[in-house]
Amino acid sequence: MSDGEAGPGGPESIPPLVGEPSRAARVGRTIRGIAVDFTPLRASRDFRLLWFGELISDTGQQITRVAIYIQIFRLTNSAAAVGLVGLVELVPLILASIGAGSIVDAVDRRKLLIATQMGYALASTILLLTALSSHPPVWLVYFGAGLTAAVGGISSPTRAAMVPRLVGPNLVPSAIALNQVMFNTTFIAGPALGGLIVAKAGLPWAYGIDAITYGATIGAAILMRPMPPEGDGPRASGLGAIREGLAYLKGRRVLQSTFVIDLVAMIFGMPRVLFPILAVRQFHRGDAVVGLLFSALGVGALLGAVSAGWVSRVRRQGRAVMIAVAVWGVGIVAFGLSGSNLWVALVCLAVAGGADVISAVFRSTILQVSVPDALRGRMSAVHILVVTGGPRVGDVEAGVVAQLFSPFVSVVSGGIACVAGVVAVGLFAPQLWRYRAGERT
């Protein structure tokens, strides 16, 4: 008998006291308390359909994201030109997001979801045509990227505004955490596949596969129940609806601060536009490593999301947001300081990604729970504009700084600026630090 075994009458044979949970039961409860809550998927058929449809379609979209950066860098060999993708996408994204909120609140959201997926497929087809051309004009690649961003400015708030009605208010935090699991699974699989597909099969295959994947969400939406606007009263439209939505933000410092702090994180601390350049110049590798760098953020975010069972028990949600964004900034600084050690760099990006997803869960929960359904589309549009617009401004910032100085300076200075930005938000908007779940935003 080895020293590690317990004989008859030994400690392992003593039964637990009556009423005292066994070690296995305690471990099980701990795991359930940490693991993501799958109740929304079990409870709502339509949420389940939407979740699995997006899992496929968003994977294709991430394949295209990597392909666009690689294609622009191949055509121009310029960090600034790759960074310009962010600016090209930002303008149509802003215009679409501003107008989208009133549309999302005024029409059947299921039908609008179908229309946006068709728009995505059209944009990917245009990019496919550029990849099939031997000498495509760079402006046409930019146009395809801009069209994708414009469609996203409508699609993303549509999907976000659907969630509370699909699962009910009590399950919103769990549903948002599950959406983060789905999104970040696509952030891992999509870029990794994108880098491999471009390296092994070529750009046309990347764009073609993406165009096909949107059929998954279209099919899911067709099977879902209609989701017309709630209520029969008068409803603002056009510019009036936009003004009504923006007026809702007035005086709501907590809600405003969640937008500002995410802009700080993404404008200064998102180095994704530099990945094609860093893969060659810092890590001395090829296109496949571009996908790995993108995927590392997704791996960390996925781990953060699947272990987010505890988020529904957190009351100081504003404080959680600020801490998570600060950790994101520190992770980006560490990534910049990692040198040519690829594995250290990937771990640092994973830590940053995990912090980012926790911030996203709490920021989304604050918004979706506190905003009435009649305004949820418009507020979701503002939220999506911040979430997707910030990284695009960050693309420009990172590309310009890298062109003027170096990619190393761009990454490290951005991470430091992110941490400084968190401190600034805490000083100018202490309401976010003090905010507790359920309080006025």
N, C-alpha and C positions, 0 to 999 in steps of 0.2 A: 504494500500500500504506500503510495507516495505521500509526501508531507502535505500536499494540497488536498488530499481526500479526507473526508470525515467518516469515521466508523460509526457503528451503532451506538447510540447514546451521545454522539458528538453534537457540536453546535448546530449542524445542518439538520439534525433529526428532531430538534425541538420545535414543535408547532408554534405558530404565532399566537399571541394572546387573543382571546375571543373579542371580536370587534375591531382588532388591529389589522389594517390591510397588509397583505404580503408584500415582499420586496418587488415581485413582478407587477403587482397591482399598482404600487407607487410609481414604478418606472413607466408603466403604461399611461398613468394619468399625466406624468410629466411630459411624455412624448406627445400626447393628445393636446396638452396645453401649449406646446410649442408649434406643432405641425399646423399647416394651413387648414382651415375649416372648409370641407367639401360640401357642406349643407346646401349652399345655393345651387350647385350642380344637380344634387339629388332632388331638391324641392321644386325647381323650375325647369320644365321641358324647354321653354323658349330660350332661357339663359343658356342651357346646355347646348342647344343648336347653335346659338350665336358664338359661344365660346369655342366649340370645335371648328366651326367654319372659319373664324378669324385665325385660329391656330395655323391652318393651312395657308390662307391668303396672306397673312402677315409674314410668314416665312418667305414667301415669294417676294414680298416687298423689300425685305432685308437683303435678299440676293441682289436685287436691282440697286439698292443703296451702295453696296460695295462696288458693283460693276460701273456705276456712274463715276465714282471717284477714280477708279483705275483707268477708265476710258479717257477722262479729262486729262489725267497726268500723262498718259501715253501720247495724247494729241499735242500737249503743250509743254510738258516737262517743266511746269511752273507751279510752285506752292501757292502763289497768289491766284492763279487761274483755278486751281482746285478749291481754294477758299471762296472764290467768287460763286461757286455753286450755292453756297448759303445765301448770298444776296439775291441771286436769281430766283431762289425758291421763296425768299422771305416776302417779297412784294406781293406775288399772287396769294400767298398764304394769308397775309394780313387782310387783303381785300375780300378773300373768300370767307375768312373767319368772321369778319365784321358783319357781313351779310347773312352768314349761315345761321346765326343764333335765332333770328326772327323766323327763318324758314323752318328750322327744326321744331320750334314751338307752335307752328301753324299748320303743319301737314302731317300725314301719316308717316311716322318715323321708319316704319318697315319699308315702305315704298322708296323713301329717300335713301335708305341704306342700299337698296338694289341699284338705284341710279348711280350712286357714287362708285360702287364696285365696277360698273360698266365704264365709268370714267377712268378709273385706275387701269383697266385693261387696255383702253385706247392709248393712254400715255405710254404704257409699256410696249405697245405695238410700234409707236413712233420711235422709241429708243431701239427697238429691234431693227427697224429700217436703217438707222444710223450705223448700227453694228455690222449690217450686211454690206454697207458701202465701203469701198476701199479707201476713200478720202472724204469722210463725212464732215460737213461744216460744224465747227464747235458750237455755233449758235443754236443748231438744231438739237444737240445734246442738252444744252441749257434749257431749251424750250420744253423738251420732254420732262426734264427734272422740275421745271416750274409748273407744268400742268399737273404732275403728280402731287406737288405741294398744294396747289389750289384745290384739288379734289380732296386731299387730306383735311383741308380747312373746313370742309363740310362733313366728311365722313366721321372724323374723330368725335366732334361734339354730338353727332347723331347717336353713335354707339354709347358714349358716356351718359347721355340723357336717358337712354333706354333702361339702364341698369336698375335704378330704384323702383320703377314700375314692374320690372321682371321679377325681382326678388323681395320687394318690400323693404321699408326703412331699417328694420332690425338686422337684416342680413347684408346691408350695404358694405360695411367694412370688410366682411368676409368675401363678398363678391369682388370688391376692388382688389383684394389680395390675390384672389384667384385669377383675375385679369392680369395682374402683374406676373403671376406664374406663367400664364400663357404668352404675354408679350415678351418676357425675357427668355422663354424657351425659343421663341422665334429669333430673338437677338443672338442666341447661341447658334442655333441650327442654320439660320439664314446666311449670316456672314461667313461661317465656316464653309457651308456649301457653295456660297458665291465665290469665295476665293479659289476653291478647288475647281468649280465649273469653269471659271474664266481661265485658270491656268491650264486645265486639261482639255476642255472642249471649246472654249472661246466665248467672247461676249454675246454673240447671237443666242446661244443656248441659255445664258443667264436671263436675258430679257424675255425670251420665248417662254421659259418655264414660269416666270413671274406672271405673264399675261394669262396663262392657263389657270393658275391657282385661284384667281378671283372668282372662278366658278363655284368654289366651295362656299363662300359667304353668300353668293347669290342664291345658291340652292337652299342654304339654311334659312335665309330670309323668306323665301317663297313658302317654306313649311311653317313659318311662325305665324302667330295670330296678328291681325292688324293692330296698329297702335296709333289711333287718331288722337288729336289734341283733347285734353281733359277740359270739361266745363263748356257751357253754352253761351256765356256772356260775351260782350264785345271784346275784341282782341285787337291790340295795336298791330300795325303792319308797316313794312318799309322802314323809312327813317325814324318814324315814331316808335316802332318796336325797338330799334337799335338804341334810341335815346332813353327809352324806358329801362332797358337792360343796363346801360352804363350808369343811369341815375341810381340804380339799386346799390352800386358799389360805394356811393358817396357816404362817407362817415364810417364805413365798415373797415376799420383799421386792420383787424385780424385777417380778413379775406384779402385785402390789398397786400398785406405783408407776405402772405403765402405766394402771391404772384411775384412780388419783388425778389424774394429770396431765391426762388427758382431761376429767375432771370440772372441773378448774380452767379449762381452755380453753373448755368449752361453757357453764358456769354464768356466768362473768364476761365472756367474749369473744364470745358469739353474739348479735348484734343483730337477728336476723331478724324478731322480733315487732314491731319498730319500723318495718319497711319500709313498711307501708301509711301510717303517720303521716309518715315522712320524705318519701315521694313527694309528699305534699300540702304539708307545711309547710316543708320544706327545699329540695326541688327544684321545687316548684310545678307538678307534673304530675299525671297521673291513674293509673288502675289498671294500665295497661300498664307503667308504670315499676316498679311493685311486682314484676312478673315479671322485669324486667331486673335488679333488685337481687338477687333470688334467683339468677337465671341467672349473674350475674357470679361468684358463689362457685363455681358449677358449672364455668364456663369455666376458671377457674384450676385447679380440681381436676382437670379433664379433661386439661389441658396437663401438669400434674404427673404424672398417671397414665400418659399415653401416652409420656412420656419417662422412665419408671421402669425401663427395662431394666437400669440399674446397681444396683438395690436388692439383687439376689441376690449381689452381690460385696461388700456392706458387712458387715463383721464387728462393728463397734461400733454395734449396733442401738439400744441404750439411749440413747447420745449423740445419735444421729440423731433419735430421738423428741423429746428435750428441745430441741434446736436448732429443729426444725420447729415445735413449739408456741410457742416464743418469737417466731419469725417471724410466726406467726398473730397473736399479740397485737399486735405492731408494726403489722401490716397493718390491724387493726381500729382502732387509734389513728389511723392516717393517714386511714382512711375517715371517722372522726368529724371530723377537722380539714379535710376537703376542701371544706367550705362548700356552696355551691349548684352547684358545678361537677360535673355528673353524670358526665362521662367520667372525671375524676380519681377520683371515688368508685368507679366501676366497676372501674378498674384496681387500686385498693387492695384491693377485695374479691376480685379475681381472684388477687392475690398471696397474700392470706390463704388462699384456697381451695386454692391449689397447695401451700402449706405443710401444710395440714390433711390432704391426701390422703397425703403422704409419711409423716406421723405415723401415719395409719391403717394404711398398708401394714406398717410395722415393728411396730406394736403387735399387729396381727392375726397376723403371722408368729410373733412371740414366743409368743403364746398357742397357736395351732393346731399348731405343731411340738413344743412342749414338753409338751402335755397328752395323756394316753392317750385312745384313742377311747371307752373306757367312761365317761370323765368329760367328754368334749369337748362334749356337749350342755349339761351343767350349767355348765361354764366359759364356753361361748359365750353362755349365757343371762345370766350375770353381765356379760360383755363387752357384750352388746347392751343390757342395762339401763343400763350406764354411757353407752354411745354415744348411745342414744336418750333416756334419762332426763335426762342432763346438759343438753341443749338445752332441754328442757321446764322444768327448774328455772331455766335461764337466761332463758326467756320471762318467768317470773314476776319474776325479779330485774330484768330490763331494763324491764319494764312499770311496776313499782313505782317504780324510780329515775326513770324518765321522768315519771311522774305527780307525784312529789314535787319534782323539780328541772326537768329538760328532757330531750328526746331526745338532745341534744348531750352533756350531762353523762353520761347513761347509757352512750352508746357509748364515749366517751373514757375514762371511769373504768373501764369494764369491760376495755378493752384493756390499760390500765396494770396492773390487778389480775391479769390473765392472765400478763403478763411477771413480775410479782412472785411469782406462784404457782410458776412454773418455778424461780426461784431458791430458793424455800422447799423444793420437792421435792428439789432438788439438795443442799441442806443436811441435810435430815432423812433422805433415802434415797440416799446416794451410790452405792449398789449399782447403781442404774439408769444413772448416768453411766459406770460402769466396765464394764457388762455387754457381753459379746461373744457372738455367735451360737453356740449349742450349749452354753453354760454353764447351770448349774442356775439356775432362775428363783426 
